Each structure stands twice: as structure tokens, then as C-alpha cells.
Amino acid sequence: MSEVAEKMSPDPTKIGADAETVLDVQGLKRYFDVSPPFLNRLIERTDKAFLKAVDGIDFRIERGETFSLVGESGCGKSTVARLVVGLYSPTGGSVTFEGQEIGGLSRKELVPVRRRMQMIFQDPYASLNPRWRVEDIIAEPIRFFGLTNNNNETLQRVGELLQLVNLSPKDMEKYPHEFSGGQRQRISIARALASEPDFLVCDEPTSALDVSVQAQILNLMKDLQKRLNLTYLFISHNLAVVYHMSDHIGVMYLGRLAEVAPAKTLFEKPRHPYTKLLLDTIPDLDMTGRERVPVAGEVPNPINPPSGCAFHPRCPFANDRCKAERPEPIKMPDGAAVACHGVEEGRIPEGPISGIASQDI
């Protein structure tokens, strides 16, 4: 094991102890003011308009685990990621990291928190400064947080981090354009690990890569998680990727959590109709010839969301209660939590949603 890996390795006396909550999110909200200019509103006599990107969600992540958020584009996943790392301030609710609430901290107060919490971005082509050598890209957090005593130590640490992500120390002399997409993402991971964090927020880290390269990056991330006892918040729209990575999964729809469950439970026994429809779209050779039901319709406008359950316009099981009353999460004996009136009333069938004509949805 390299010196970096040894330094970042957890205390062996703590492994296997009682689960420790690294991140606790309660009632988290983020609204964006999308109102027309004041004079327009005055002339047209319209009220302010708010886009409810995140509208009150709860989840927690234990040390060493991966919690994934999935859902269609525009459901609020990436907004949650930015709220967690402090790039956005919450409109309401709280984000507690290792026992400290960070939602209202100033930039200066966030500095020590950000050393232990880093982010891996979606596009490795856009997240690396093209004018900097790899040496400077990875060394920046090391120097900023004062983790070494001199430049020689810094360069040695950069070389070890490159080896940790299966690149060569000689690569520190190159520029980002000299690497492939997968190699750039490895550099991004090395940069995220440079500050010796406990927690990584991964915002669709493989969606811009080829499928074969995705598998390499995901396997690297799982290996690093085991070696360094890292905790992940993993954002993705790819359910196959999420199944490979996750301990727990949260399914988001229009700024809210429709269902939260252990990964195995969610895939073997999905309960929410939206979760069932998402799972029904995954390619599966065992289901060749079976009629698949696409997720019908479009995500509603978050500025003017539907009343009641936001999913009811697209749900084949919606009734009058779904249209009028917003569902709250119901805890299940197997650790899942589902926000669905149909599940509460026992009128959602078990198993995948199939054989339902798309015009009936």
C-alpha cells in the first residue's frame, strides 16, 4: 500500500463498530426565484415564481456506505449534490456532516469541512483546467490545506495519488488534453482524494464515458472505498450503475423522494409505481419478448407542479386521493420508505409493471 493510502486508511479499531452517520439530511429544500423582473410583474400583476428543485427530502448515509440518488433529468439530483457540498445554500431544512450542521456556514467556516468532503464532477473534459499540468491540478488542494511541509513532499504525494488511481507518476508533467476521458476522470478522482477526505459526492462520474471505461472507473471507486473507508453520495440516472455501486438507493421525482430502500430490496421488491416503471426500462435478456412499458409522459413543470402526488398524471394507479393529497413516506419492515397512497392502501400490485398499455398510463 502506498504512503498516501496508508495515511488515509481508517483506524482499524473503528471498523466493524456501530454504524456512524456521516451525512444526515432532514427536510432539505432549495427553491430558485425565476420570477420576471419587478416591473413586468407590476404591469402584468403576477406573483413571484419559484422553481422547487428540492422540496423537502430526508436521508442519511452511514460511514463506508454508498447512498445513490436516481431519477430522470430535472428531478433535483444534482441540486442535492451541490447543497450537500455547500455550493448552494438551502432554502429550508438541514445538512449535518459528521455531527456539524453545515447548511448555514460561511465560506470561511466551510473550509475545514470541505477538506473532508470533496466532489467528483460529471464531465472530466470540463472539470480540469486545460492550462494547468496534472501536477498543479492535483497539488492545488494539498497546498491550499497545508498538508505537506515543502514542494518535494507535495510532488511525492501527487505521484502517489496518481499511482493510487492506476496512472504513472510521470503523468504529472502532462496536460489534460493528452489523456483519454477515462484517464481524465482518474485524475479528477486523484484530485478529490488529495485533501484526504472522508466523504465524496459523485455527480454522474461515468455518464460522459464509454461503457467499457465506465466499468473500470466504477471498479476503481469501489476499490478505493474499501481501501480508504470512503463514504459516497452517488448521483446517477443509470440504474445498472447504481445497482453495482449502492448500499442504499433513493428514487427522486420532481424534487422529492418517492422511495428509499436498501439496494437489494429496491431491485427485488420495488413498491412505488415510478420505481417499478424505471426498473422496467432496464435491458434484461431474461425478459426478451416481453412487452415493456415506457415511462409515459414528461416530468411536470417544477415551477407549477401537480397537486397532491406529483407523479399522479403519469401513474396508472392514481385516484382522487393521489390528485388531492401529497403523500408522506411510510416506513416498511424491510427498511424501505415509500411515499405513495397506493402502497399505503394496498392497491399497488407486486412485481414489475408490464402488460399495461402505454395509453392507459
N, C-alpha and C positions, 0 to 999 in steps of 0.2 A: 504493500500500500504506500502511495506517495506521501510526502510530508504534509501536503495540503489535506489529503483525505484523512490522515491521522489527526491533524489539528481540528478538523471539522467533525470527526466521529463523536457520537454521543457518549455520555458517561454510561459504561456497561451496567452499573448498579441501578440505573433508572429504567433500562429496557425490561419490559415484561411487568413493570409495576402497574398500578392502577392507571386507567386511561386519563390523560391530561388534555383538557380542552385548550387548543392553540387559538382558535378563532371562534367567537360567538357573535352571531348576527341576530339582532332582535328588532322586529318592526321596521326594517330598513326601507326608506323611501328616498326617491330622487325625482323631483319634478323640474322640468325645464320650462321657463317662460318663453312661449312662442307667440306672444301677443303682437298684433300690429302696432305701429307707432302710436303714441298717445293721441295725436291729432286725428288720425284715422279712426281710432276708437271713439273719439269725441263726436266726430261728424256722423259716423255710422251707428253710434250708440250701441256699441258692443262691449262686452266684458273682456277681461283678460283671459287668455287661453294658456293652459298648461299641458305639456306632454308628460304623462305619468310613466316615465321609463322604468322605474322600480316603485312598486306600490304596496309596500308592507310585506316583507318576507323574513322568515326565521330559519336559521340553520346553524349548526355548529360542526367544527372539524376537530377531531382528536389527533394528538401527535402521532406522526408517522403514517397517517392515512391520506387517501386521496378522495376528496369530495368533488364531484363533477356536476356542472350545470349544463343542461342540454335544452334545445328548443329551436324553433325556426328563427330566421334572421329577423331582428327587430323586437325580440321578446324581452330584451333587457340584460342579457348575459354579460356583455362587455361592460355595460354600465355598472353592474355589480362588481366586476373586477376592479374598475377604476375607483369605486367607492371604498373598496377594501384596502387598497394601497394608498389612499389619501389623495388621488388626483382630482377627485370630486368631493365636495362636502355634502353630507346627507341633508335632505330636506327634513327628515324625521327618522327616528329610530336610533340604534346604536351599533357600533362595530367595536368589539372588545378583542384585543390581541394580547395573548399571554397575560390576561388579567387587567390590562390597561385599556380604558376606552379611548379610542383614537379619532373618533368622528369629528370632534371639535378642536383638535390640536392645531396650533400654528405651524408654519413651515419649519421654524427653528425647533419646536418641540417634537416634530416628526422625524428629525434627523436620526436619533438613535433607534427609532422604530424601523426606519427604512433600511438600516444596516441589516436587520434580522428578517426583513420582508422584501423580496425582490420580485420582478415581473419579467416573464418571457413573452415577447410580443408575437403577433401572428406572422408578419412578413419579414423574413430575415434580410430581404433586399432593402427595406426601408428603415429598419431599426438600427443599422450600423452606419456610422459616419464614413462616407466614401473617401474622405480626405485624410483619415487617420489610419495609421498602421494598426494591425491587430494588437501589437504591444501596448499602444496607447489606449485602445478601446477597453482592453481587459484591466489595464493598470489604473484606469481612472478611479473606480470605486476603492481600490486598495489605497491609493494616495489620498483620496478625499476623506476616508475614515481613519487614516493614520495607522494602518495595520502592519506596516513594516518600518524599519529604522532608517533604511537608506535605499538608494536606487538599485544596488546589486541584489538586495533581498527582494525588492519588488519584481525585478526581471526573473529571478529564480522562481518566485511564486507564479508569475504569468506562465512560465514554461511548464510548471507542474499542473496548472489548471488546464492547459492545452492537452497535456497527456491524459488528464482525467476524463476528457471528452473524446479521447482517441484521435487527437491530432498531434503533430510534431512540434516540439519547442521552436524549431526553425521557422514555423509558420508565423511567428510573431513579427517577422520582418516584412510580411506581405500586406497588401491592401485588400479590402473586402471583395473587390471586383475579380480578384484572382482565384476565388473559391466558388464552388457549386452551391446551390441552395441549401442542401443538407449540411455542408461544411459551415456555411454561414450560420445556420441555426445552432450548430455545435459551439461556434464562437459566442453566440448570444447566451447560450447556457453557461459557458465558462465565465462570461462577464457577470451573469446573475449570481454565480457561486463565489465570485471574487470577494464579496463582502462577508463571506461566511454566514449566510442566512440560515434560519430555521424553517422558513416558510416561503414557498414560491407560488405566485399566481401565474398560471399558464393560459394565456388568451389565444386559443386555437393555434397552438405552436406548430402543428403539422399540416394545416389546411392548404398552405401555399406550396407544399412539396409533392413530388411524385409518390405514388403508393409504395413502391419498394423502399424509398428513402424514409417515408413515414414510419415504417416498421422499425428501421434502425434507430431513429430518434426516440421513438416510444420505448424501445428496449433499453436504450441508454438512460432515459429518465427513470425507468423502473429500477435499474441497477444502481443509479446514484441515490435514489430514495432509500434503498436498503442499506447501502454503504454509509450514508451520512445521516440517516434517520430524518429525512426531509418530510415536510408536510406540504401537500399540494391542494390548491384550488384550481381545478382543471375545467376550462371553458371549451365546449365543442358543440357542433351540430351533428357530428358523425357518431352514431350510436355504437358502431362496431369498435371504434377507437375508445369510446367511453367504457364499454364492457371490458376491454383489455386493461384499462388503467385504474378503474374505480373500486373503492370500498363502499361508498355511498353515492347516490345519484339524486339530483333534484331536477325535476322537469318543469321548465318555466314556460309560462304562456302570458303574454301581454303584461309583463311586469310583476306577475305573481307566481308562486309555486303551486302547480297543480298536484304534484305528487313528489314525495321524498321517501326513499327506501334504500335498504342495502342493495348493492348491485345485483346479486344473485336473485333476490326476491323480486326486484323490478322486472328483470327479464323473464323469470319463470312465472310470475303471477302479477302482471300489471293490472291495475284496478281502474285508474282514470281513463275515460274514453280517449282523451288526447294521447296519453301514453300508449294505449293499445294501437291507435292509428299510426303513431310514429314507428312503433316496433313492426307493424305490418308492412312497412315500406322497405325493411332491410332485406336485401337479396339472400335467399336461402335455397340451396339445391334440394333439400328435403321437401320443399313446397312447390316444386316445378309443376306447372299445370293448374295450380290453384288460383282462382281469381283473386287479385289483390285489390284492395280498396285504397285509393289515394286519399291523402288528407285534403278534403274538398274545401273550396273557398280560399279566401285570403285572410291574413291576420287583420282584425279590425283596426281602425284608426285609433291610436292611443290617446289622441287629443280628445276624442269623443267616443270613449269605449262603450260597449253594450251594457245595458243594465243587468243586474243580477250576476250570474256566472258569465264571464267574458267569452267563454267557449261555446255558449248555448247556440249562437247562429250556425255553428258548424257541427254540432253534436247530434247524432242520430237518436239519442235518448232524452233530449231536453223536454221538459214540461213547463207548465206555467210557473212553478216554484223556481225553476232554474232561471227563468226570464226576469223574475222579480227580486229574488233574494241572493245576495252574494254568499257563496259557501265558505265556511271556515275549515281549516284542516282537522281531520278526525284521525286520532291515533289508532293503529291496528296492533293486535297482539304480536305480530312478527317484526315490529319495529318500523313499519311504514306509516306515513301520514298522508291522507288523501283529502283534497278539498273538492268534494263532489256530493251533491244531494242524491244523485242516483245510487252511489255506493252506500251512502248512509241509509237509504230506503230499501236497499237490496234489489234494485231493478236493473243493475248492470250485469250482463252475463259474464261468466268466467271465460278465459281463453281469448284468442285473437278475434278481432272484428273482421269477419270475412263473410262473403255471401250476401252482403248488403249492397244493393245497387247504389252507385255513387249519387244518382239523382235523389235518393232517399235521405242523403246526409245533409 
